[in-house]
Amino acid sequence: MKLATALSQRADIQRRLSELQSRLIQNAKVQEGDEPAEAPAALLEELDARLECLEWLISRINLTNSLTRFEGKTMTELLARRDCLSKRLNILRSFLEAASAKVDRYSQKEIKILSTVKVADQQRQVDALSRELRELDEQIQALNWTTELIEA
């Protein structure tokens, strides 16, 4: 099984677990004399089975990511870099939005508000980081589709 397939299965199981949680909550109580729409015992069995599968997948994915190397770095390191680049970009974009927001003055007596940074220079940095993130994500996606999941 390819790593990308395992990742897709993991996402599917996580979505199903969320649905199971909702179904369990909906069937946790009934009015006296009524039956639940679904048997909680059966839902709990399904929950345990899906969690067991998820645990196996997560451990295999993590093992595969820690042993798969690309240009001298493990997949785990690449994923950490991608996550941090993404976080940095989100913060910088918010910062630039605040720095470039125009503050209207209604009279010459009002205090003039100025940006604390050169927005154009910062925007070039954001553009470069965006390109780096996109290229890194493409490398990760390519590895996901070419790497076999370690099942040992």
C-alpha beads as a LAMMPS data file, in Angstrom:
LAMMPS data file: protein, C-alpha beads

152 atoms
151 bonds

1 atom types
1 bond types

-500.0 500.0 xlo xhi
-500.0 500.0 ylo yhi
-500.0 500.0 zlo zhi

Masses

1 110.0

Atoms # bond

1 1 1 0.000 0.000 0.000
2 1 1 1.289 3.456 -0.872
3 1 1 1.699 6.049 1.862
4 1 1 -0.834 8.307 0.123
5 1 1 -3.435 5.533 0.283
6 1 1 -2.783 5.066 3.994
7 1 1 -3.154 8.810 4.548
8 1 1 -6.446 8.777 2.688
9 1 1 -7.670 5.837 4.740
10 1 1 -6.628 7.597 7.942
11 1 1 -8.635 10.684 6.974
12 1 1 -11.644 8.497 6.133
13 1 1 -11.461 6.689 9.487
14 1 1 -11.160 9.987 11.346
15 1 1 -14.251 11.304 9.547
16 1 1 -16.144 8.105 10.360
17 1 1 -15.083 8.332 14.005
18 1 1 -16.538 11.810 14.167
19 1 1 -19.783 10.499 12.677
20 1 1 -19.784 7.618 15.161
21 1 1 -19.388 10.049 18.026
22 1 1 -22.451 11.975 16.839
23 1 1 -24.457 8.783 16.391
24 1 1 -23.487 7.567 19.857
25 1 1 -24.530 10.866 21.415
26 1 1 -27.845 10.799 19.525
27 1 1 -28.538 7.308 20.854
28 1 1 -27.266 7.816 24.405
29 1 1 -30.746 8.443 25.813
30 1 1 -34.301 7.694 24.803
31 1 1 -37.665 8.394 26.291
32 1 1 -38.924 5.633 28.553
33 1 1 -40.576 2.940 26.459
34 1 1 -38.787 3.923 23.222
35 1 1 -35.906 2.190 21.502
36 1 1 -32.796 4.012 20.250
37 1 1 -32.551 4.470 16.486
38 1 1 -29.288 2.495 16.578
39 1 1 -28.006 0.031 19.153
40 1 1 -25.260 1.747 21.205
41 1 1 -23.520 -1.613 21.750
42 1 1 -23.121 -2.100 17.995
43 1 1 -21.897 1.466 17.588
44 1 1 -19.356 0.934 20.374
45 1 1 -18.109 -2.248 18.678
46 1 1 -17.699 -0.324 15.420
47 1 1 -15.891 2.431 17.333
48 1 1 -13.406 -0.055 18.798
49 1 1 -12.772 -1.674 15.419
50 1 1 -12.174 1.660 13.690
51 1 1 -9.900 2.879 16.482
52 1 1 -7.851 -0.303 16.261
53 1 1 -7.460 0.215 12.519
54 1 1 -6.601 3.889 13.025
55 1 1 -3.962 3.032 15.617
56 1 1 -2.335 0.566 13.213
57 1 1 -2.408 3.078 10.345
58 1 1 -0.976 5.916 12.438
59 1 1 1.872 3.771 13.703
60 1 1 2.696 2.566 10.160
61 1 1 2.470 6.097 8.740
62 1 1 4.719 7.481 11.485
63 1 1 7.231 4.656 11.038
64 1 1 7.249 5.175 7.275
65 1 1 7.652 8.942 7.668
66 1 1 10.551 8.533 10.070
67 1 1 12.405 6.117 7.757
68 1 1 11.672 7.734 4.382
69 1 1 14.427 10.109 3.317
70 1 1 14.485 12.808 0.657
71 1 1 17.534 14.971 0.006
72 1 1 19.030 14.035 3.378
73 1 1 15.911 14.709 5.437
74 1 1 13.259 12.377 6.741
75 1 1 9.654 12.775 5.736
76 1 1 8.956 13.695 9.370
77 1 1 11.385 16.610 9.070
78 1 1 9.818 17.686 5.780
79 1 1 6.348 17.612 7.343
80 1 1 7.545 19.663 10.314
81 1 1 9.103 22.201 7.920
82 1 1 5.877 22.386 5.920
83 1 1 3.781 22.913 9.051
84 1 1 6.061 25.669 10.334
85 1 1 6.236 27.386 6.929
86 1 1 2.468 27.328 6.740
87 1 1 2.141 28.769 10.246
88 1 1 4.713 31.478 9.476
89 1 1 2.903 32.426 6.285
90 1 1 -0.447 32.686 8.034
91 1 1 1.038 34.954 10.703
92 1 1 2.926 37.110 8.193
93 1 1 -0.141 37.484 5.988
94 1 1 -2.179 38.667 8.961
95 1 1 0.619 41.039 9.936
96 1 1 0.835 42.465 6.413
97 1 1 -2.901 42.871 6.248
98 1 1 -2.776 44.916 9.456
99 1 1 0.306 46.862 8.315
100 1 1 -1.191 47.769 4.949
101 1 1 -4.681 48.633 6.172
102 1 1 -5.367 52.252 5.480
103 1 1 -6.473 54.373 8.411
104 1 1 -8.694 57.225 7.311
105 1 1 -8.190 60.642 8.832
106 1 1 -11.103 62.986 8.829
107 1 1 -9.144 66.104 9.634
108 1 1 -5.542 67.286 9.687
109 1 1 -5.717 67.402 13.483
110 1 1 -6.114 63.635 13.810
111 1 1 -3.003 61.610 14.539
112 1 1 -1.426 60.116 11.435
113 1 1 -1.040 56.308 11.603
114 1 1 1.953 54.826 9.760
115 1 1 3.029 51.273 9.023
116 1 1 5.977 49.999 11.072
117 1 1 7.405 48.002 8.142
118 1 1 7.931 48.347 4.419
119 1 1 4.958 46.352 3.214
120 1 1 6.365 45.750 -0.289
121 1 1 9.563 44.222 1.139
122 1 1 7.592 42.025 3.504
123 1 1 5.281 40.982 0.672
124 1 1 8.281 39.808 -1.368
125 1 1 9.322 37.666 1.618
126 1 1 5.795 36.227 1.853
127 1 1 5.836 35.471 -1.867
128 1 1 9.173 33.642 -1.549
129 1 1 7.925 31.651 1.441
130 1 1 4.724 30.795 -0.447
131 1 1 6.767 29.437 -3.340
132 1 1 8.960 27.429 -0.932
133 1 1 5.871 25.990 0.771
134 1 1 4.256 25.068 -2.545
135 1 1 7.408 23.329 -3.783
136 1 1 7.879 21.485 -0.489
137 1 1 4.263 20.365 -0.504
138 1 1 4.672 19.068 -4.066
139 1 1 7.742 17.064 -2.985
140 1 1 5.838 15.613 -0.039
141 1 1 2.863 14.692 -2.229
142 1 1 5.168 13.003 -4.751
143 1 1 6.802 11.010 -1.945
144 1 1 3.385 10.015 -0.620
145 1 1 2.485 8.470 -3.981
146 1 1 5.812 6.701 -4.506
147 1 1 6.588 5.460 -0.986
148 1 1 5.404 2.062 0.172
149 1 1 3.883 1.974 3.643
150 1 1 6.119 0.015 6.031
151 1 1 3.903 -2.761 7.377
152 1 1 6.391 -4.687 9.519

Bonds

1 1 1 2
2 1 2 3
3 1 3 4
4 1 4 5
5 1 5 6
6 1 6 7
7 1 7 8
8 1 8 9
9 1 9 10
10 1 10 11
11 1 11 12
12 1 12 13
13 1 13 14
14 1 14 15
15 1 15 16
16 1 16 17
17 1 17 18
18 1 18 19
19 1 19 20
20 1 20 21
21 1 21 22
22 1 22 23
23 1 23 24
24 1 24 25
25 1 25 26
26 1 26 27
27 1 27 28
28 1 28 29
29 1 29 30
30 1 30 31
31 1 31 32
32 1 32 33
33 1 33 34
34 1 34 35
35 1 35 36
36 1 36 37
37 1 37 38
38 1 38 39
39 1 39 40
40 1 40 41
41 1 41 42
42 1 42 43
43 1 43 44
44 1 44 45
45 1 45 46
46 1 46 47
47 1 47 48
48 1 48 49
49 1 49 50
50 1 50 51
51 1 51 52
52 1 52 53
53 1 53 54
54 1 54 55
55 1 55 56
56 1 56 57
57 1 57 58
58 1 58 59
59 1 59 60
60 1 60 61
61 1 61 62
62 1 62 63
63 1 63 64
64 1 64 65
65 1 65 66
66 1 66 67
67 1 67 68
68 1 68 69
69 1 69 70
70 1 70 71
71 1 71 72
72 1 72 73
73 1 73 74
74 1 74 75
75 1 75 76
76 1 76 77
77 1 77 78
78 1 78 79
79 1 79 80
80 1 80 81
81 1 81 82
82 1 82 83
83 1 83 84
84 1 84 85
85 1 85 86
86 1 86 87
87 1 87 88
88 1 88 89
89 1 89 90
90 1 90 91
91 1 91 92
92 1 92 93
93 1 93 94
94 1 94 95
95 1 95 96
96 1 96 97
97 1 97 98
98 1 98 99
99 1 99 100
100 1 100 101
101 1 101 102
102 1 102 103
103 1 103 104
104 1 104 105
105 1 105 106
106 1 106 107
107 1 107 108
108 1 108 109
109 1 109 110
110 1 110 111
111 1 111 112
112 1 112 113
113 1 113 114
114 1 114 115
115 1 115 116
116 1 116 117
117 1 117 118
118 1 118 119
119 1 119 120
120 1 120 121
121 1 121 122
122 1 122 123
123 1 123 124
124 1 124 125
125 1 125 126
126 1 126 127
127 1 127 128
128 1 128 129
129 1 129 130
130 1 130 131
131 1 131 132
132 1 132 133
133 1 133 134
134 1 134 135
135 1 135 136
136 1 136 137
137 1 137 138
138 1 138 139
139 1 139 140
140 1 140 141
141 1 141 142
142 1 142 143
143 1 143 144
144 1 144 145
145 1 145 146
146 1 146 147
147 1 147 148
148 1 148 149
149 1 149 150
150 1 150 151
151 1 151 152
